[in-house]
Amino acid sequence: MTVRAVAPELAPIRPDDVPEVGEFLATHLNPRVSPGDWAAMVVPPWPADAPNHGYLLRTGGDLVGVHLAFYSTREVHGRVERFCNLGAWCVLESHRAHGLRLLRALLRQPGYTFTDLSPSGQVVDVNRRLEFQDIDTATVLVPNLPWPVASRGASVTEDPDVLARTLTGADRVIHADHAASLAVRHLLLVAGDEHCYVAVRRDRRKNLPVFASLLHIGNRDLFARHGGLVFRHLLRRGALATLVELRLVDVRPPRSWELTSPRPKMFRSTGLAEDDIDYMYSELACVAW
């Protein structure tokens, strides 16, 4: 008689599951991040009407797989849009055949625009079969050089009080929602009576944690004129170079060169286009690798 193996139990990740999920991801996905930090980063700092924190698989009560999700509700073109950003996806090799159940459970949730901003390996092909579209992630590498920059009175600060009292409108909301994020560094570029809010994350390439990646630029015109100050500031904070996606800027930074294989990013939506997708309110703004 053939005994058929019992399929793992599929369930949403609830708040009570978060500490265990943190342990699982620290053990099986990225041990550079402690279980406590993983658990903290699973729960985003912004207010969200989230139905779950993703989905998990259990066998005999033990975790064998997780797929994180980060939810947000935002205004796009005057409409309220709901987003589900697909985060870390980790399934034990012994149960890899059931891993797709996690993704399908997330995608079955109606009414969301889905984003996957860090797909790797075969996930890109899986997403394409599930009707995800590629985002143009053409990226340049900017060396963060120490030479003087003609600032004409411009400056950069990370003072949270200055940011809080200076920012207005959407940038003020974005900054407040991400102020407690472990993954985001908040900068304010100021020149005269103009300012530009810049959100940055530390990035790792070829296992070297010496890069920065821009997630958000609030005033592209000011950044085009004085972005060199931001790059010099990031050098002082330990980043040797900055990765800049060209879709985030109006003017390509000088002294930069384009990457031949930029990291992919993808989305699936019934009502939004590529230009409507940004990188805040996502795993990139929560999880510090």
PyMOL commands that set and color helices and strands:
alter all, ss='L'
color gray80, all
select helices_A, chain A and resi 15-28+35-42+93-107+123-129+160-166+169-178+220-236+246-248+274-276+283-285
alter helices_A, ss='H'
color red, helices_A
select strands_A, chain A and resi 9-12+54-59+62-76+79-91+113-116+133-134+139-143+155-157+185-191+194-205+208-217+241-245+257-258+266-268
alter strands_A, ss='S'
color yellow, strands_A
deselect
rebuild
show_as cartoon
